Amino acid sequence: MNDQLIALVDTNDQITGYGDKLKVHEEGTLHRAFSVFVFNKKGELLLQQRALHKYHSPGLWTNTCCSHLLHGMGMEECVHHRLNFEMGFDTHVDFKFSFIYKAQFDNGLTEHEIDHVYFGQWEGIPTFNPDEVAALRWITLPDLKQEMELHPEKFTYWFKLILDKVEKEFLRK
């Protein structure tokens, strides 16, 4: 596994090669990503605040865990690896949906992703990796939506983009 080589994809989500993570974001190349949403038995979502030194969206609140498909790993293997690496725990996850988006950031980097969304359930207080995560909290979806409406600048672009669809999927259970 090389954590700097991420999967490049076409618009049909077929892998076309691998590229250096920073270069891919500098050029805005379409690549495969994943976003994990972990809920507890009370229906609260575990949020992370991105570490302050992240190369984009530092200090913003987002879903439980997100990253890219790495060279030499399968998708679910990568999801579980990243959950352990960032959050200090692992749990069963189920694929829910995928979507494509493109977002340019103030620092000149661009996210252009086909993002695969997974749901999991877990109880506890994670021991997170401070190199990746600044803080954690559990929150209900109604409280999260209200906070996001009042302070959208505190949340990542992709998280704001998919929260309504995540809520619909969660309520379908």
Backbone as a ProteinNet text record, in pm:
[ID]
protein_1_A
[PRIMARY]
MNDQLIALVDTNDQITGYGDKLKVHEEGTLHRAFSVFVFNKKGELLLQQRALHKYHSPGLWTNTCCSHLLHGMGMEECVHHRLNFEMGFDTHVDFKFSFIYKAQFDNGLTEHEIDHVYFGQWEGIPTFNPDEVAALRWITLPDLKQEMELHPEKFTYWFKLILDKVEKEFLRK
[TERTIARY]
83.9	0	87.7	49.3	116.6	12.1	25.7	-78.3	-69.7	19.5	25.2	-26.3	-47.1	-101.4	-248.4	-333.7	-477.8	-535.1	-650.8	-712.3	-777.1	-735.6	-798.5	-910	-1020.9	-1135	-1191.5	-1270.5	-1346.4	-1484.7	-1570.5	-1702.4	-1793.9	-1753.5	-1826.8	-1767.7	-1675.5	-1611	-1521.5	-1468.9	-1373.9	-1232.7	-1149.2	-1012.2	-933	-869.5	-789.6	-640.5	-604.9	-465.6	-456.7	-335.8	-312.2	-228.2	-249	-174.4	-134.8	-30.4	14.2	-97.4	-128	-242.7	-238.1	-125.6	-117.6	-131.8	-65	-72.8	-215.8	-284.6	-424	-511.1	-488.6	-567.8	-524.3	-398.9	-354	-415.2	-428.3	-479.3	-630.4	-694.5	-839.1	-881.3	-796.2	-823.8	-930.5	-1023.2	-1129	-1068.9	-1106.8	-1053.5	-1161.1	-1134.3	-1232	-1203.6	-1310.6	-1301.1	-1410.5	-1405.4	-1513.7	-1539.4	-1664.1	-1706.6	-1782.4	-1740	-1801.8	-1882.6	-2003.8	-2093	-2122	-2073.1	-2093.3	-2195	-2298.2	-2405.5	-2399.1	-2450.7	-2464.8	-2609.8	-2639.4	-2774.4	-2880	-2838.2	-2932.8	-2961.1	-2894	-2913.4	-2828.2	-2730.7	-2640.4	-2527.3	-2483.1	-2373.7	-2244	-2137	-2004.8	-1938.4	-1912	-1844.2	-1698.7	-1615.5	-1478	-1451.6	-1367.5	-1315.1	-1178.2	-1160	-1033.9	-917.8	-803.8	-685.1	-653	-593.3	-568.8	-461.2	-380.8	-274	-308.7	-433.7	-473.1	-453.8	-424.4	-391.6	-511.9	-633.3	-750.8	-857.7	-944.7	-1054.6	-1008	-894.7	-848.3	-944	-963.6	-1045.3	-1195.2	-1237.8	-1381.3	-1438.6	-1566.6	-1636.5	-1685.3	-1681.8	-1722.3	-1769.9	-1802.4	-1848.7	-1739.3	-1772.1	-1684.4	-1544.9	-1537.2	-1408	-1420.9	-1317.6	-1318.3	-1174.9	-1160.2	-1027.8	-1043	-934.2	-928.7	-893.5	-933.2	-891.3	-742.4	-667	-521.6	-476.3	-365.8	-305.2	-274.8	-312.8	-282.2	-385.7	-497.3	-602.1	-737.5	-825.9	-964.9	-1040.7	-1159	-1235.4	-1269	-1331.3	-1368.3	-1244.9	-1140.6	-1015.6	-964.1	-971.7	-924.8	-1012.5	-1144.7	-1237.2	-1202.4	-1184.6	-1153.9	-1015.9	-919.8	-785.6	-792.8	-869.2	-875	-951.5	-1059.7	-1131.6	-1036.9	-959.6	-862.3	-757.8	-705.4	-597.8	-642.8	-758.8	-805.7	-875.7	-962.2	-1054.1	-1017.6	-929.5	-887.1	-985.3	-1080.1	-1173.2	-1213.8	-1275.6	-1328.2	-1467.8	-1549.7	-1685.4	-1733.3	-1836.8	-1897.2	-1954.9	-1936.7	-1994.7	-2071	-2172.1	-2251.2	-2245.8	-2222	-2225.4	-2368.9	-2387.8	-2521.9	-2543.1	-2450.4	-2464.2	-2331.5	-2321.5	-2205.3	-2254.5	-2169.6	-2202.9	-2074.1	-2087.5	-1971	-1981.8	-1869.1	-1869	-1731.5	-1729.8	-1605	-1610.3	-1505.1	-1499.3	-1358	-1347.9	-1218.9	-1205.1	-1084.1	-1057.9	-971.5	-972.6	-899.5	-749.8	-696.5	-552	-512.1	-605.9	-575.5	-596.3	-625.3	-649.4	-794.9	-818.3	-952.2	-982.8	-1099	-1151.7	-1244.3	-1217.8	-1303.4	-1315.8	-1425.4	-1435	-1564.1	-1553.8	-1668.7	-1656.1	-1747.2	-1740.3	-1838	-1786	-1866.1	-1901.1	-2029.6	-2077.1	-2112.9	-2058.2	-2080.1	-2139.4	-2225.5	-2280.2	-2230.5	-2206.2	-2171.9	-2235.6	-2227.8	-2278.5	-2169.1	-2155	-2051	-2087.5	-2048.9	-2070.3	-1934	-1918.5	-1794.9	-1738.4	-1622	-1548.4	-1417.4	-1402.7	-1282.6	-1156	-1045.9	-914.2	-858.7	-885.6	-853.2	-705.9	-663.6	-527.6	-519	-443.7	-438	-370.8	-300.8	-245.4	-354.3	-468.6	-579.2	-701	-724.4	-849	-817.9	-887.7	-869.1	-966.4	-1087.5	-1189.9	-1298.6	-1380.2	-1492.7	-1615.3	-1731.4	-1854.7	-1965.9	-2059.9	-2181.5	-2290.6	-2375.5	-2482.7	-2599.9	-2720.6	-2837.9	-2843.9	-2907.9	-2919.8	-2999.8	-3111.4	-3181.2	-3094.2	-3019.4	-2931	-2819.6	-2766.6	-2661.4	-2713.2	-2830.2	-2886.4	-2909.6	-2956.8	-2978.9	-2846	-2745.8	-2614.7	-2554.6	-2572.7	-2518.5	-2587.2	-2715.8	-2787.4	-2738.8	-2710.5	-2665.4	-2519.1	-2435.8	-2290.8	-2234	-2274.5	-2226.6	-2075.2	-2013.9	-1869	-1788.7	-1852.9	-1782.8	-1776.7	-1833.1	-1844.6	-1780.7	-1732.4	-1669.9	-1772.7	-1723.8	-1809.2	-1887.5	-1816.8	-1882.7	-1985.5	-1958.6	-2050.7	-2182.5	-2173.3	-2294	-2370	-2296	-2354.8	-2439.9	-2398.9	-2466.8	-2550	-2555.5	-2624.5	-2771.7	-2843.1	-2984.9	-3002.3	-2917.1	-2927.2	-2890.2	-2791.6	-2753.7	-2871.5	-2937.7	-3052.4	-3163	-3192	-3295.2	-3258.2	-3131.8	-3085.6	-3095.3	-3058.4	-3062.1	-3205.3	-3299.2	-3439.1	-3507	-3447.9	-3504.6	-3487.5	-3404.5	-3374.6	-3499.4
-118.9	0	124.3	220.3	349.3	455	521.9	616.5	750	761.1	881.2	857.2	730.4	698.3	663.9	744.2	722.9	686.4	620	568	679.2	689.5	779.3	701.7	767.6	699.6	783	715.1	787.6	819.1	880.3	920.1	801.1	681.1	558.1	487.9	554.1	502	380.9	372.7	266.8	320.1	242.3	285.7	295.6	411	435.4	442.3	442.4	450.6	501.7	542.9	594.8	720.4	811.9	936.1	980.1	1061.7	1119.6	1207.1	1186	1252.4	1404.4	1465.9	1611.4	1658.5	1591.7	1630.4	1617.4	1510.3	1488.7	1605.5	1654.4	1765.4	1900.1	1911.9	2033.9	2044.4	1930.4	1928.7	1908.5	1871.8	1850	1724.7	1623	1497.6	1417.2	1357.5	1276.2	1152.3	1127.6	1014.1	955.8	836.2	766.9	796	825.4	854.8	778.8	787.5	730.4	819.1	815.2	887.3	789.8	779	687	767.5	719.8	779.9	674.3	695.7	600.3	658.6	579	617	529.4	580.9	497.2	449.4	372.2	316.1	423	540.8	651.2	726.9	687.8	755.2	878.7	897	1011.6	976.9	1076.9	1063	1109.2	1032.7	1070.9	1163	1286.5	1384.5	1396.8	1431.4	1467.4	1609.3	1677.3	1805.4	1776.3	1813.8	1785.2	1857.3	1790.3	1848.9	1984.2	2071.4	2208.3	2219.6	2116.2	2122.1	2046.2	1999.6	1926	2014.9	1952.8	2030	2102.4	2061.9	2143.2	2119.3	2214.7	2210.3	2187.1	2246.4	2225.2	2285.6	2214.7	2264.7	2258.5	2209.5	2201.7	2069.9	2072.4	1952.4	1874.6	1742.7	1656.7	1522.4	1434.3	1300.4	1224	1105.7	1028.6	1008	971.6	938.4	950.6	1000.1	1004.6	1000.8	943	934	890.1	837.2	796	648.1	587.1	450.2	452	374.4	371.5	258.6	280.6	177.8	53.8	-61.4	-187.3	-232.5	-161.6	-198.8	-204.6	-291.1	-290.9	-182.9	-151.3	-40.7	-64.9	-178.5	-202	-215.8	-276.8	-287.1	-147	-58.2	78.7	152.8	132.1	194.7	152.9	22.3	-27.2	19.7	19.3	68.4	213.7	295.5	437.7	463.9	387.9	400.6	375.4	268.5	238.1	347.9	393.2	491.6	626.4	675.2	806.8	803.1	701.5	701.9	604.1	509.6	415.1	303.4	281.4	168.9	121	4.9	-50.3	-103.4	-107.8	-160.1	-205.2	-286.3	-328	-204.8	-195.8	-86.2	-143.2	-70.4	-105.6	8.8	-26.1	74.2	122.2	253.6	310.5	374	457.9	523.7	589.9	637	715.7	839.2	939	1063.2	1127	1215.9	1284.5	1433.6	1493.3	1637.7	1694.5	1825.7	1898.2	2026.5	2051.4	2171.2	2228.1	2358.7	2426.1	2496.6	2490.3	2548.9	2673.7	2755.3	2882	2864.6	2748.5	2726.5	2674.8	2673.2	2630.6	2482.6	2404.7	2261.7	2238	2125.1	2089	1945.7	1924.8	1789.3	1761.1	1654.5	1609	1459	1418.4	1281.6	1212.7	1082.1	994	936.7	979	949.2	836.7	728.7	613.7	632.4	626.7	654.7	524.2	508.2	389.1	430.1	343.2	361.6	249.3	282.1	182.7	220.3	127.1	154.2	116.7	199.5	175.1	251.6	198.4	263.4	288.7	399.6	423.3	561.9	581.3	706.4	671.9	709.8	673.2	738.8	671.6	728.4	768.6	891.2	934.1	969.1	973.3	1008.5	1161.3	1227.6	1374.2	1431.7	1349.6	1397.4	1415.3	1350.8	1354.6	1429.6	1422.4	1468.9	1562.9	1677.2	1772.5	1746.8	1701.3	1678.4	1588.3	1533.6	1446.6	1488.1	1452.2	1467.1	1386.4	1343.2	1276.6	1382.1	1374.7	1473.1	1408.8	1450.7	1401.6	1471.2	1408	1469	1599.7	1608.4	1738.2	1850.4	1820.8	1922.5	1960.6	1861.9	1887.3	1976.2	1944.8	2025	2169.4	2187	2322.1	2397.4	2330.4	2394.2	2427.3	2337.1	2359	2477.9	2495.7	2611	2741.7	2739.8	2860.7	2893.4	2790.1	2810	2720.1	2739.7	2651.8	2656.6	2766.1	2781.2	2686.9	2622.6	2532.5	2387.9	2361.4	2224.1	2209.6	2088.9	2063.1	2070	2101.5	2114.3	1986.4	1871.9	1745.8	1703.3	1735.2	1699.4	1775.6	1905.4	1985.3	1935.1	1893.3	1848	1722.3	1631.3	1501	1477.9	1572.6	1546.5	1509.7	1576.7	1543.7	1399.6	1356.5	1218.6	1118.6	1151.1	1065.5	1051.9	1163	1158.4	1068.4	1080.9	996.3	848.9	816.1	676.6	625.9	711.1	671.3	643.9	725.6	710.5	592.1	538.6	422.6	293.7	293.1	170	103.1
0	0	0	-83.4	-85.2	-53.8	60.7	100.9	27.7	-68	-150.4	-291.9	-331.5	-463.4	-449.5	-513.6	-503.7	-640.6	-638.9	-761.1	-843.1	-968.3	-1064.5	-1132.4	-1162.2	-1223.8	-1337.7	-1424	-1525.5	-1468.5	-1547.6	-1497.2	-1470.5	-1514.5	-1482.4	-1360.9	-1292.4	-1171.5	-1198.3	-1319.2	-1352.5	-1330.8	-1262.9	-1234.5	-1364.2	-1383.2	-1503.6	-1472.9	-1345.8	-1305.4	-1162.9	-1125.7	-991.1	-1001.8	-908.3	-910.5	-771.5	-766.2	-639.8	-582.6	-455.2	-392.5	-408	-379.1	-387.6	-532.4	-624.6	-765.9	-818.7	-779.5	-820.3	-774.6	-653	-600.5	-658.7	-698.6	-766	-905.2	-973.5	-1111.2	-1119.5	-1009.5	-1010.7	-1084.9	-1084.9	-1154.9	-1081.2	-1157	-1097.5	-1031.6	-906.8	-832.2	-741.3	-688.5	-603.8	-457.2	-385.4	-242.6	-169.2	-37.3	43.1	163.7	208.4	328.3	416.3	541.9	636.9	738.3	764.3	862.6	967.9	1089.5	1198.6	1296.1	1322.6	1413.7	1538.3	1649.9	1769.1	1779.6	1883.8	1899.3	1922.8	1969.1	1990	1860	1752	1624.2	1605.6	1693.1	1680	1583.6	1509.9	1414.9	1480.5	1460.1	1510.1	1408	1449.8	1365.2	1406.4	1309.4	1340.5	1293.2	1368.5	1324.1	1264.3	1139	1071.1	1140.7	1144.7	1207.1	1142.3	1220.5	1175.4	1068	1049.1	949	820.5	804.5	683.9	560.7	445.7	325.9	265.2	299.3	268.4	374.8	389.7	486.9	630.8	672	809.4	911.2	1021.8	1130.8	1107.8	991.7	963.8	1013.8	1049.3	1093.7	972.8	984.7	874	927.1	834.7	870.8	944.9	991.3	1080.1	1023.2	897.2	836.9	686.1	621.3	475.1	424.5	305.8	245.9	101.3	45.7	-93.9	-104.5	-215.2	-242.7	-274	-197.4	-211.4	-302.4	-369.5	-454.3	-371.2	-422.4	-355.4	-254.6	-243.2	-147.4	-217.5	-166.1	-208.9	-134	-182.3	-123.6	23.8	55.8	196.5	284.7	232.9	308.8	342.4	246.3	266	367.6	359.4	454.4	597.2	618.7	753.7	800.9	709.7	742.7	790.7	718.7	751.6	881.4	903.4	1031.1	1147.7	1137.6	1243.2	1256	1143	1142.8	1199.8	1155.9	1200.1	1335.1	1353	1466.3	1577.4	1549.2	1651.6	1678.4	1587.8	1600.7	1462.1	1457.8	1333.5	1361	1259.6	1272.3	1135.4	1133.9	1007.3	937.1	805.6	727.7	609.4	566.6	448.7	349.1	221.6	114.9	97.1	84.1	67.5	-69.6	-113.3	-243.8	-279.2	-402.2	-442.5	-517.9	-524.5	-594.9	-643.7	-739.9	-795.4	-762.6	-731.2	-706.5	-737.8	-754	-777.2	-695.9	-619.9	-536	-538	-562.5	-558	-423.8	-368.6	-237.7	-250.9	-147.1	-148.3	-169.8	-132.2	-145	-282.9	-379.1	-514.8	-540.7	-437.7	-456	-495.7	-563	-609.1	-571.4	-511	-491.5	-608.8	-680.4	-790.2	-770.1	-706.3	-656.1	-695.9	-710.3	-699.8	-560	-474.8	-331.8	-298.4	-242.7	-201.1	-53.7	-22.7	112.6	183.3	304.3	386.9	520.9	575.8	710.1	799.3	925.2	1025.9	1158.3	1252.5	1387.5	1486	1589.3	1689.4	1815.4	1928.1	2057.7	2120.7	2186	2259.1	2236	2292.8	2277.2	2207.5	2082.1	2007.2	2062.4	2041.6	2068	1932.2	1891.7	1755.7	1739	1613.2	1574.9	1564.7	1653.2	1651.5	1526.8	1449.8	1323	1217.7	1238.2	1142.4	1194.3	1324.6	1385	1501.3	1505.3	1615.3	1729.9	1697.5	1800	1742.8	1833.1	1796.4	1874.6	1820.5	1897.2	1831.7	1915.4	1869.4	1860.2	1755.8	1738.2	1664.2	1698.3	1625.1	1488.9	1392.4	1260	1262.9	1337.5	1342.8	1401.3	1507.1	1565.6	1468.2	1397.6	1299.3	1186.4	1134.5	1025.5	1070.2	1192.4	1244	1256.2	1310.7	1324.9	1188.5	1092.7	959.3	890.5	915.3	859	920.6	1050.7	1120.1	1092.6	1076.8	1061.4	951.6	826.3	718.8	699.8	739.5	722.7	812.1	907.3	999.3	948.7	829.4	779.8	642	613.1	483.5	371.3	253.4	134.8	107.9	102.9	67.5	171.9	296.5	404.2	388.6	359.8	337.6	215	114.8	-10.9	5.8	93.4	100.5	225.5	316	442.6	424	333.8	313.3	265.5	172.8	122.9	232.6	312.8	426.2	522.1	550.6	641.3	584.6	455.6	393.4	402.7	376.2	386.1	529.3	624.8	765.6	810.3	766.6	806.7	739.2	632.6	562	640	742.7	817.8	870.1
[MASK]
+++++++++++++++++++++++++++++++++++++++++++++++++++++++++++++++++++++++++++++++++++++++++++++++++++++++++++++++++++++++++++++++++++++++++++++++++++++++++++++++++++++++++++++

